[in-house]
Amino acid sequence: MKIRAASVLAVTVFVSASLFAQNGKKQEVSFKNDVFPIIKAKCLPCHAEDNFNPSELNMDSYDQIAAGGKHGVPFKVGKSSESLLIQKLAEKPPFGDRMPLNSKRRIQEGKAVWLTEDELKAVATWIDQGAKNN
Ligand code: HEC
């Protein structure tokens, strides 16, 4: 157990350190390579154009995301904390449920799927760097 905990810690430290190094160099987060794969895995199951989603926010492409949903464009360029795309991922979103939507039962059983800290950081950094179609 101790060895496993130590190696998990080592990996965490390594990942944080390399992220820090990247941020230090202001490496650009790419919509195509970094952000869209997260959206595809965790948002498109409900936010694809073919789905019926009451929010009217389709995320199949950059242009569709930028077109926005019921509450308008989900990102504020340069300001992740004021962006719905980030606010809806928080434990207490400004309206509706925390994204990605999980059933109450899954949340109660501790089986809910949320974004990992690295995924959150990627989306927030992408918005802060200009939410570009890069
Ligand atoms: C299981 C289905 C499901 C998944 C997966 C899901 N959503 Fe949603 N989403 C919804 C539903 C239903 C609503 C409307 C109700 C609400 O706002 O809570 C919504 C609303 C939203 C809105 C509000 C849009 C508006 O203009 O009203 C945003 C932003 C959003 N989702 C972002 C995301 C993101 C980002 C992901 C992936 C990390 C995601 N959602 C994953 C079902 C889902």
Backbone and ligand atoms as CSV (ligand in chain L), in Angstrom:
chain,resi,resn,atom,element,x,y,z
A,1,MET,N,N,0.832,-1.202,0.000
A,1,MET,CA,C,0.000,0.000,0.000
A,1,MET,C,C,0.868,1.252,0.000
A,2,LYS,N,N,1.873,1.218,0.871
A,2,LYS,CA,C,2.722,2.410,0.994
A,2,LYS,C,C,3.429,2.716,-0.327
A,3,ILE,N,N,3.886,1.623,-0.960
A,3,ILE,CA,C,4.605,1.819,-2.216
A,3,ILE,C,C,3.669,2.402,-3.266
A,4,ARG,N,N,2.435,1.869,-3.280
A,4,ARG,CA,C,1.491,2.356,-4.276
A,4,ARG,C,C,1.195,3.837,-4.040
A,5,ALA,N,N,0.952,4.218,-2.794
A,5,ALA,CA,C,0.657,5.620,-2.477
A,5,ALA,C,C,1.817,6.505,-2.912
A,6,ALA,N,N,3.023,6.011,-2.669
A,6,ALA,CA,C,4.198,6.813,-3.027
A,6,ALA,C,C,4.286,6.998,-4.536
A,7,SER,N,N,3.981,5.937,-5.280
A,7,SER,CA,C,4.122,6.091,-6.731
A,7,SER,C,C,3.015,6.971,-7.300
A,8,VAL,N,N,1.816,6.894,-6.696
A,8,VAL,CA,C,0.736,7.778,-7.145
A,8,VAL,C,C,1.152,9.223,-6.898
A,9,LEU,N,N,1.729,9.443,-5.729
A,9,LEU,CA,C,2.180,10.793,-5.383
A,9,LEU,C,C,3.257,11.256,-6.357
A,10,ALA,N,N,4.166,10.361,-6.670
A,10,ALA,CA,C,5.258,10.718,-7.575
A,10,ALA,C,C,4.705,11.105,-8.948
A,11,VAL,N,N,3.735,10.318,-9.422
A,11,VAL,CA,C,3.150,10.608,-10.736
A,11,VAL,C,C,2.448,11.965,-10.690
A,12,THR,N,N,1.691,12.207,-9.595
A,12,THR,CA,C,0.964,13.472,-9.456
A,12,THR,C,C,1.938,14.645,-9.477
A,13,VAL,N,N,3.013,14.498,-8.718
A,13,VAL,CA,C,3.993,15.578,-8.649
A,13,VAL,C,C,4.605,15.793,-10.031
A,14,PHE,N,N,4.886,14.682,-10.708
A,14,PHE,CA,C,5.495,14.787,-12.038
A,14,PHE,C,C,4.550,15.507,-13.005
A,15,VAL,N,N,3.263,15.090,-12.999
A,15,VAL,CA,C,2.293,15.690,-13.920
A,15,VAL,C,C,2.122,17.176,-13.604
A,16,SER,N,N,1.981,17.516,-12.305
A,16,SER,CA,C,1.816,18.931,-11.955
A,16,SER,C,C,3.053,19.711,-12.359
A,17,ALA,N,N,4.217,19.115,-12.134
A,17,ALA,CA,C,5.448,19.819,-12.460
A,17,ALA,C,C,5.545,20.068,-13.958
A,18,SER,N,N,5.141,19.069,-14.764
A,18,SER,CA,C,5.275,19.272,-16.200
A,18,SER,C,C,4.223,20.268,-16.699
A,19,LEU,N,N,3.027,20.255,-16.060
A,19,LEU,CA,C,2.020,21.255,-16.427
A,19,LEU,C,C,2.529,22.646,-16.093
A,20,PHE,N,N,3.166,22.735,-14.921
A,20,PHE,CA,C,3.688,24.021,-14.496
A,20,PHE,C,C,4.753,24.504,-15.481
A,21,ALA,N,N,5.596,23.566,-15.890
A,21,ALA,CA,C,6.655,23.922,-16.829
A,21,ALA,C,C,6.033,24.437,-18.131
A,22,GLN,N,N,4.962,23.749,-18.568
A,22,GLN,CA,C,4.296,24.180,-19.801
A,22,GLN,C,C,3.703,25.574,-19.633
A,23,ASN,N,N,3.024,25.775,-18.472
A,23,ASN,CA,C,2.414,27.083,-18.252
A,23,ASN,C,C,3.486,28.158,-18.173
A,24,GLY,N,N,4.605,27.786,-17.545
A,24,GLY,CA,C,5.704,28.727,-17.429
A,24,GLY,C,C,6.153,29.200,-18.793
A,25,LYS,N,N,6.149,28.271,-19.744
A,25,LYS,CA,C,6.565,28.620,-21.105
A,25,LYS,C,C,5.385,29.165,-21.918
A,26,LYS,N,N,4.234,29.262,-21.243
A,26,LYS,CA,C,3.005,29.737,-21.890
A,26,LYS,C,C,2.682,28.914,-23.136
A,27,GLN,N,N,2.813,27.605,-22.997
A,27,GLN,CA,C,2.483,26.743,-24.124
A,27,GLN,C,C,0.992,26.843,-24.394
A,28,GLU,N,N,0.626,26.941,-25.661
A,28,GLU,CA,C,-0.772,27.155,-25.982
A,28,GLU,C,C,-1.568,25.860,-25.908
A,29,VAL,N,N,-2.746,25.962,-25.292
A,29,VAL,CA,C,-3.661,24.830,-25.267
A,29,VAL,C,C,-4.394,24.840,-26.606
A,30,SER,N,N,-4.502,23.659,-27.215
A,30,SER,CA,C,-5.133,23.565,-28.527
A,30,SER,C,C,-6.574,23.090,-28.394
A,31,PHE,N,N,-7.480,23.766,-29.097
A,31,PHE,CA,C,-8.876,23.317,-29.084
A,31,PHE,C,C,-8.960,21.900,-29.653
A,32,LYS,N,N,-8.325,21.727,-30.820
A,32,LYS,CA,C,-8.437,20.459,-31.536
A,32,LYS,C,C,-7.813,19.291,-30.752
A,33,ASN,N,N,-6.613,19.518,-30.235
A,33,ASN,CA,C,-5.884,18.400,-29.613
A,33,ASN,C,C,-6.136,18.230,-28.119
A,34,ASP,N,N,-6.451,19.312,-27.431
A,34,ASP,CA,C,-6.591,19.219,-25.972
A,34,ASP,C,C,-8.033,19.321,-25.492
A,35,VAL,N,N,-8.765,20.280,-26.028
A,35,VAL,CA,C,-10.112,20.548,-25.500
A,35,VAL,C,C,-11.167,19.643,-26.140
A,36,PHE,N,N,-11.136,19.538,-27.468
A,36,PHE,CA,C,-12.205,18.776,-28.125
A,36,PHE,C,C,-12.260,17.292,-27.701
A,37,PRO,N,N,-11.114,16.640,-27.510
A,37,PRO,CA,C,-11.199,15.243,-27.050
A,37,PRO,C,C,-11.930,15.100,-25.704
A,38,ILE,N,N,-11.807,16.088,-24.831
A,38,ILE,CA,C,-12.517,16.052,-23.539
A,38,ILE,C,C,-14.019,16.208,-23.784
A,39,ILE,N,N,-14.360,17.163,-24.654
A,39,ILE,CA,C,-15.766,17.409,-24.983
A,39,ILE,C,C,-16.376,16.168,-25.629
A,40,LYS,N,N,-15.600,15.575,-26.528
A,40,LYS,CA,C,-16.091,14.392,-27.234
A,40,LYS,C,C,-16.415,13.260,-26.257
A,41,ALA,N,N,-15.525,13.060,-25.310
A,41,ALA,CA,C,-15.711,11.963,-24.359
A,41,ALA,C,C,-16.771,12.267,-23.309
A,42,LYS,N,N,-16.830,13.500,-22.841
A,42,LYS,CA,C,-17.661,13.776,-21.670
A,42,LYS,C,C,-18.873,14.673,-21.911
A,43,CYS,N,N,-18.963,15.294,-23.055
A,43,CYS,CA,C,-20.097,16.193,-23.308
A,43,CYS,C,C,-20.943,15.752,-24.505
A,44,LEU,N,N,-20.274,15.268,-25.553
A,44,LEU,CA,C,-21.019,14.921,-26.770
A,44,LEU,C,C,-22.065,13.829,-26.586
A,45,PRO,N,N,-21.884,12.938,-25.600
A,45,PRO,CA,C,-22.968,11.961,-25.413
A,45,PRO,C,C,-24.332,12.629,-25.282
A,46,CYS,N,N,-24.373,13.878,-24.831
A,46,CYS,CA,C,-25.654,14.581,-24.731
A,46,CYS,C,C,-25.734,15.835,-25.597
A,47,HIS,N,N,-24.584,16.460,-25.847
A,47,HIS,CA,C,-24.611,17.758,-26.544
A,47,HIS,C,C,-24.278,17.662,-28.028
A,48,ALA,N,N,-24.568,16.540,-28.660
A,48,ALA,CA,C,-24.375,16.444,-30.108
A,48,ALA,C,C,-25.641,16.965,-30.783
A,49,GLU,N,N,-25.476,17.409,-32.012
A,49,GLU,CA,C,-26.592,18.035,-32.712
A,49,GLU,C,C,-27.803,17.103,-32.835
A,50,ASP,N,N,-27.525,15.825,-32.986
A,50,ASP,CA,C,-28.607,14.864,-33.177
A,50,ASP,C,C,-29.403,14.594,-31.904
A,51,ASN,N,N,-28.826,14.977,-30.768
A,51,ASN,CA,C,-29.519,14.698,-29.512
A,51,ASN,C,C,-30.564,15.754,-29.213
A,52,PHE,N,N,-31.534,15.349,-28.409
A,52,PHE,CA,C,-32.450,16.349,-27.916
A,52,PHE,C,C,-31.877,16.848,-26.603
A,53,ASN,N,N,-31.355,18.071,-26.609
A,53,ASN,CA,C,-30.846,18.636,-25.361
A,53,ASN,C,C,-31.544,19.968,-25.123
A,54,PRO,N,N,-32.217,20.078,-23.982
A,54,PRO,CA,C,-33.026,21.285,-23.738
A,54,PRO,C,C,-32.189,22.565,-23.672
A,55,SER,N,N,-30.875,22.431,-23.510
A,55,SER,CA,C,-30.047,23.643,-23.430
A,55,SER,C,C,-29.787,24.235,-24.811
A,56,GLU,N,N,-30.060,23.439,-25.865
A,56,GLU,CA,C,-29.822,23.859,-27.255
A,56,GLU,C,C,-28.351,24.133,-27.543
A,57,LEU,N,N,-27.468,23.661,-26.686
A,57,LEU,CA,C,-26.036,23.861,-26.908
A,57,LEU,C,C,-25.449,22.617,-27.573
A,58,ASN,N,N,-25.096,22.775,-28.855
A,58,ASN,CA,C,-24.452,21.674,-29.570
A,58,ASN,C,C,-22.949,21.874,-29.540
A,59,MET,N,N,-22.221,20.778,-29.322
A,59,MET,CA,C,-20.774,20.901,-29.187
A,59,MET,C,C,-20.017,20.057,-30.208
A,60,ASP,N,N,-20.662,19.770,-31.342
A,60,ASP,CA,C,-20.007,18.941,-32.354
A,60,ASP,C,C,-18.776,19.602,-32.967
A,61,SER,N,N,-18.749,20.923,-32.942
A,61,SER,CA,C,-17.632,21.631,-33.565
A,61,SER,C,C,-17.394,22.944,-32.837
A,62,TYR,N,N,-16.243,23.539,-33.121
A,62,TYR,CA,C,-15.938,24.852,-32.531
A,62,TYR,C,C,-17.036,25.866,-32.858
A,63,ASP,N,N,-17.457,25.895,-34.137
A,63,ASP,CA,C,-18.452,26.888,-34.548
A,63,ASP,C,C,-19.774,26.711,-33.807
A,64,GLN,N,N,-20.134,25.457,-33.575
A,64,GLN,CA,C,-21.400,25.237,-32.872
A,64,GLN,C,C,-21.305,25.652,-31.408
A,65,ILE,N,N,-20.156,25.385,-30.803
A,65,ILE,CA,C,-19.965,25.817,-29.415
A,65,ILE,C,C,-20.032,27.345,-29.358
A,66,ALA,N,N,-19.334,27.977,-30.327
A,66,ALA,CA,C,-19.285,29.440,-30.339
A,66,ALA,C,C,-20.661,30.051,-30.629
A,67,ALA,N,N,-21.534,29.276,-31.278
A,67,ALA,CA,C,-22.878,29.780,-31.556
A,67,ALA,C,C,-23.710,29.812,-30.273
A,68,GLY,N,N,-23.336,28.979,-29.301
A,68,GLY,CA,C,-23.982,29.016,-27.999
A,68,GLY,C,C,-25.307,28.294,-27.913
A,69,GLY,N,N,-25.889,28.313,-26.731
A,69,GLY,CA,C,-27.167,27.645,-26.478
A,69,GLY,C,C,-28.164,28.637,-25.912
A,70,LYS,N,N,-29.075,28.113,-25.128
A,70,LYS,CA,C,-30.143,28.933,-24.546
A,70,LYS,C,C,-29.619,30.153,-23.786
A,71,HIS,N,N,-28.501,29.960,-23.100
A,71,HIS,CA,C,-27.961,31.055,-22.288
A,71,HIS,C,C,-26.821,31.789,-22.984
A,72,GLY,N,N,-26.770,31.668,-24.294
A,72,GLY,CA,C,-25.768,32.428,-25.048
A,72,GLY,C,C,-24.449,31.700,-25.211
A,73,VAL,N,N,-23.450,32.428,-25.707
A,73,VAL,CA,C,-22.120,31.850,-25.949
A,73,VAL,C,C,-21.549,31.368,-24.611
A,74,PRO,N,N,-21.127,30.097,-24.543
A,74,PRO,CA,C,-20.738,29.538,-23.246
A,74,PRO,C,C,-19.328,29.906,-22.778
A,75,PHE,N,N,-18.619,30.743,-23.542
A,75,PHE,CA,C,-17.321,31.201,-23.019
A,75,PHE,C,C,-17.157,32.700,-23.209
A,76,LYS,N,N,-16.442,33.286,-22.268
A,76,LYS,CA,C,-16.122,34.701,-22.343
A,76,LYS,C,C,-14.624,34.749,-22.596
A,77,VAL,N,N,-14.235,35.161,-23.787
A,77,VAL,CA,C,-12.832,35.122,-24.203
A,77,VAL,C,C,-11.930,35.758,-23.142
A,78,GLY,N,N,-10.942,34.979,-22.691
A,78,GLY,CA,C,-9.980,35.506,-21.724
A,78,GLY,C,C,-10.436,35.417,-20.278
A,79,LYS,N,N,-11.699,35.023,-20.059
A,79,LYS,CA,C,-12.215,35.010,-18.677
A,79,LYS,C,C,-12.928,33.699,-18.358
A,80,SER,N,N,-12.137,32.687,-18.049
A,80,SER,CA,C,-12.734,31.382,-17.803
A,80,SER,C,C,-13.722,31.400,-16.639
A,81,SER,N,N,-13.414,32.164,-15.582
A,81,SER,CA,C,-14.279,32.132,-14.402
A,81,SER,C,C,-15.660,32.733,-14.696
A,82,GLU,N,N,-15.761,33.519,-15.759
A,82,GLU,CA,C,-17.061,34.098,-16.110
A,82,GLU,C,C,-17.722,33.324,-17.249
A,83,SER,N,N,-17.139,32.167,-17.594
A,83,SER,CA,C,-17.635,31.386,-18.719
A,83,SER,C,C,-18.520,30.240,-18.259
A,84,LEU,N,N,-19.686,30.112,-18.909
A,84,LEU,CA,C,-20.610,29.032,-18.567
A,84,LEU,C,C,-19.957,27.664,-18.687
A,85,LEU,N,N,-19.079,27.552,-19.671
A,85,LEU,CA,C,-18.407,26.273,-19.911
A,85,LEU,C,C,-17.645,25.819,-18.665
A,86,ILE,N,N,-17.178,26.749,-17.871
A,86,ILE,CA,C,-16.488,26.435,-16.623
A,86,ILE,C,C,-17.469,26.454,-15.455
A,87,GLN,N,N,-18.343,27.467,-15.432
A,87,GLN,CA,C,-19.290,27.580,-14.310
A,87,GLN,C,C,-20.211,26.372,-14.204
A,88,LYS,N,N,-20.571,25.789,-15.358
A,88,LYS,CA,C,-21.472,24.631,-15.321
A,88,LYS,C,C,-20.759,23.367,-14.845
A,89,LEU,N,N,-19.425,23.412,-14.768
A,89,LEU,CA,C,-18.679,22.244,-14.297
A,89,LEU,C,C,-18.469,22.292,-12.789
A,90,ALA,N,N,-18.816,23.425,-12.191
A,90,ALA,CA,C,-18.612,23.586,-10.749
A,90,ALA,C,C,-19.709,22.868,-9.971
A,91,GLU,N,N,-19.422,22.618,-8.714
A,91,GLU,CA,C,-20.366,21.885,-7.880
A,91,GLU,C,C,-21.716,22.607,-7.814
A,92,LYS,N,N,-21.656,23.925,-7.736
A,92,LYS,CA,C,-22.916,24.680,-7.694
A,92,LYS,C,C,-22.975,25.632,-8.883
A,93,PRO,N,N,-23.494,25.155,-10.006
A,93,PRO,CA,C,-23.566,26.001,-11.207
A,93,PRO,C,C,-24.623,27.104,-11.029
A,94,PRO,N,N,-24.544,28.167,-11.834
A,94,PRO,CA,C,-25.480,29.293,-11.694
A,94,PRO,C,C,-26.940,28.914,-11.982
A,95,PHE,N,N,-27.142,27.855,-12.765
A,95,PHE,CA,C,-28.507,27.353,-13.013
A,95,PHE,C,C,-28.386,25.881,-13.392
A,96,GLY,N,N,-29.485,25.164,-13.275
A,96,GLY,CA,C,-29.503,23.758,-13.697
A,96,GLY,C,C,-28.523,22.896,-12.913
A,97,ASP,N,N,-28.073,21.833,-13.563
A,97,ASP,CA,C,-27.229,20.851,-12.889
A,97,ASP,C,C,-25.754,21.004,-13.225
A,98,ARG,N,N,-24.929,20.401,-12.368
A,98,ARG,CA,C,-23.499,20.345,-12.641
A,98,ARG,C,C,-23.246,19.423,-13.829
A,99,MET,N,N,-22.360,19.856,-14.732
A,99,MET,CA,C,-22.003,19.064,-15.911
A,99,MET,C,C,-20.704,18.300,-15.689
A,100,PRO,N,N,-20.472,17.188,-16.383
A,100,PRO,CA,C,-21.460,16.481,-17.185
A,100,PRO,C,C,-22.584,15.938,-16.297
A,101,LEU,N,N,-23.791,15.994,-16.823
A,101,LEU,CA,C,-24.962,15.570,-16.071
A,101,LEU,C,C,-24.813,14.116,-15.621
A,102,ASN,N,N,-25.057,13.884,-14.332
A,102,ASN,CA,C,-25.052,12.527,-13.781
A,102,ASN,C,C,-26.376,12.309,-13.060
A,103,SER,N,N,-26.828,11.080,-13.001
A,103,SER,CA,C,-28.067,10.819,-12.275
A,103,SER,C,C,-27.820,11.005,-10.776
A,104,LYS,N,N,-28.894,11.361,-10.057
A,104,LYS,CA,C,-28.784,11.539,-8.603
A,104,LYS,C,C,-28.222,10.270,-7.971
A,105,ARG,N,N,-28.668,9.133,-8.507
A,105,ARG,CA,C,-28.256,7.855,-7.939
A,105,ARG,C,C,-26.745,7.659,-8.103
A,106,ARG,N,N,-26.249,7.989,-9.294
A,106,ARG,CA,C,-24.820,7.826,-9.543
A,106,ARG,C,C,-24.001,8.741,-8.624
A,107,ILE,N,N,-24.522,9.938,-8.402
A,107,ILE,CA,C,-23.819,10.877,-7.517
A,107,ILE,C,C,-23.822,10.321,-6.097
A,108,GLN,N,N,-25.007,9.847,-5.648
A,108,GLN,CA,C,-25.119,9.309,-4.286
A,108,GLN,C,C,-24.193,8.118,-4.083
A,109,GLU,N,N,-24.062,7.313,-5.119
A,109,GLU,CA,C,-23.223,6.114,-4.991
A,109,GLU,C,C,-21.745,6.411,-5.225
A,110,GLY,N,N,-21.431,7.670,-5.449
A,110,GLY,CA,C,-20.037,8.054,-5.670
A,110,GLY,C,C,-19.493,7.585,-7.009
A,111,LYS,N,N,-20.396,7.330,-7.969
A,111,LYS,CA,C,-19.958,6.826,-9.280
A,111,LYS,C,C,-20.072,7.882,-10.370
A,112,ALA,N,N,-20.268,9.132,-9.949
A,112,ALA,CA,C,-20.459,10.196,-10.938
A,112,ALA,C,C,-19.183,10.443,-11.732
A,113,VAL,N,N,-19.375,10.839,-12.997
A,113,VAL,CA,C,-18.245,11.186,-13.864
A,113,VAL,C,C,-18.132,12.705,-13.915
A,114,TRP,N,N,-17.025,13.247,-13.455
A,114,TRP,CA,C,-16.783,14.690,-13.581
A,114,TRP,C,C,-15.528,14.868,-14.422
A,115,LEU,N,N,-15.131,16.127,-14.642
A,115,LEU,CA,C,-13.855,16.357,-15.312
A,115,LEU,C,C,-12.732,16.207,-14.286
A,116,THR,N,N,-11.608,15.682,-14.729
A,116,THR,CA,C,-10.455,15.620,-13.832
A,116,THR,C,C,-9.888,17.034,-13.700
A,117,GLU,N,N,-9.032,17.198,-12.721
A,117,GLU,CA,C,-8.449,18.526,-12.514
A,117,GLU,C,C,-7.657,18.981,-13.749
A,118,ASP,N,N,-6.949,18.059,-14.376
A,118,ASP,CA,C,-6.175,18.410,-15.569
A,118,ASP,C,C,-7.091,18.811,-16.728
A,119,GLU,N,N,-8.228,18.103,-16.846
A,119,GLU,CA,C,-9.172,18.441,-17.915
A,119,GLU,C,C,-9.766,19.834,-17.694
A,120,LEU,N,N,-10.146,20.090,-16.425
A,120,LEU,CA,C,-10.679,21.412,-16.081
A,120,LEU,C,C,-9.674,22.498,-16.411
A,121,LYS,N,N,-8.428,22.219,-16.037
A,121,LYS,CA,C,-7.367,23.194,-16.255
A,121,LYS,C,C,-7.183,23.447,-17.757
A,122,ALA,N,N,-7.262,22.398,-18.554
A,122,ALA,CA,C,-7.080,22.544,-20.003
A,122,ALA,C,C,-8.174,23.446,-20.583
A,123,VAL,N,N,-9.426,23.192,-20.191
A,123,VAL,CA,C,-10.532,23.989,-20.734
A,123,VAL,C,C,-10.407,25.451,-20.276
A,124,ALA,N,N,-10.114,25.640,-18.983
A,124,ALA,CA,C,-10.003,27.007,-18.456
A,124,ALA,C,C,-8.842,27.760,-19.120
A,125,THR,N,N,-7.705,27.075,-19.277
A,125,THR,CA,C,-6.548,27.739,-19.884
A,125,THR,C,C,-6.841,28.098,-21.342
A,126,TRP,N,N,-7.536,27.178,-22.024
A,126,TRP,CA,C,-7.895,27.445,-23.423
A,126,TRP,C,C,-8.734,28.721,-23.516
A,127,ILE,N,N,-9.706,28.886,-22.626
A,127,ILE,CA,C,-10.548,30.096,-22.635
A,127,ILE,C,C,-9.699,31.330,-22.296
A,128,ASP,N,N,-8.854,31.176,-21.267
A,128,ASP,CA,C,-8.023,32.318,-20.845
A,128,ASP,C,C,-7.041,32.731,-21.944
A,129,GLN,N,N,-6.660,31.765,-22.775
A,129,GLN,CA,C,-5.725,32.089,-23.861
A,129,GLN,C,C,-6.458,32.581,-25.121
A,130,GLY,N,N,-7.759,32.797,-25.011
A,130,GLY,CA,C,-8.467,33.414,-26.136
A,130,GLY,C,C,-9.544,32.554,-26.784
A,131,ALA,N,N,-9.757,31.319,-26.263
A,131,ALA,CA,C,-10.794,30.423,-26.807
A,131,ALA,C,C,-10.733,30.351,-28.331
A,132,LYS,N,N,-9.524,30.117,-28.825
A,132,LYS,CA,C,-9.326,30.117,-30.284
A,132,LYS,C,C,-9.670,28.773,-30.927
A,133,ASN,N,N,-9.946,28.806,-32.202
A,133,ASN,CA,C,-10.188,27.582,-32.960
A,133,ASN,C,C,-8.823,27.080,-33.454
A,134,ASN,N,N,-8.005,26.657,-32.473
A,134,ASN,CA,C,-6.614,26.299,-32.816
A,134,ASN,C,C,-6.359,24.802,-32.714
L,1,HEC,C1,C,-25.989,13.157,-19.621
L,1,HEC,C2,C,-26.235,14.299,-20.471
L,1,HEC,C3,C,-25.268,15.490,-20.434
L,1,HEC,C4,C,-23.900,15.455,-20.491
L,1,HEC,C5,C,-22.991,14.247,-20.568
L,1,HEC,C6,C,-23.468,16.850,-20.495
L,1,HEC,N1,N,-24.558,17.666,-20.450
L,1,HEC,FE1,FE,-24.498,19.726,-20.419
L,1,HEC,N2,N,-26.544,19.763,-20.293
L,1,HEC,C7,C,-27.367,18.672,-20.238
L,1,HEC,C8,C,-28.745,19.114,-20.011
L,1,HEC,C9,C,-29.964,18.196,-19.900
L,1,HEC,C10,C,-28.701,20.535,-19.922
L,1,HEC,C11,C,-29.868,21.502,-19.640
L,1,HEC,C12,C,-30.150,21.582,-18.141
L,1,HEC,C13,C,-29.102,22.328,-17.335
L,1,HEC,O1,O,-28.673,23.433,-17.744
L,1,HEC,O2,O,-28.673,21.821,-16.292
L,1,HEC,C14,C,-27.298,20.905,-20.123
L,1,HEC,C15,C,-26.850,22.215,-20.145
L,1,HEC,C16,C,-25.530,22.614,-20.336
L,1,HEC,C17,C,-25.071,23.994,-20.448
L,1,HEC,C18,C,-25.962,25.234,-20.422
L,1,HEC,C19,C,-26.167,25.736,-21.835
L,1,HEC,C20,C,-27.206,26.828,-21.939
L,1,HEC,O3,O,-26.971,27.770,-22.724
L,1,HEC,O4,O,-28.242,26.746,-21.259
L,1,HEC,C21,C,-23.719,23.961,-20.579
L,1,HEC,C22,C,-22.780,25.157,-20.720
L,1,HEC,C23,C,-23.337,22.565,-20.569
L,1,HEC,N3,N,-24.451,21.777,-20.432
L,1,HEC,C24,C,-22.037,22.127,-20.663
L,1,HEC,C25,C,-21.671,20.783,-20.660
L,1,HEC,C26,C,-20.301,20.353,-20.748
L,1,HEC,C27,C,-19.108,21.283,-20.871
L,1,HEC,C28,C,-20.320,18.985,-20.722
L,1,HEC,C29,C,-19.158,18.050,-20.746
L,1,HEC,C30,C,-18.102,18.298,-19.794
L,1,HEC,C31,C,-21.718,18.569,-20.605
L,1,HEC,N4,N,-22.504,19.691,-20.566
L,1,HEC,C32,C,-22.153,17.244,-20.539
L,1,HEC,C33,C,-26.989,17.349,-20.377
L,1,HEC,C34,C,-25.686,16.896,-20.408
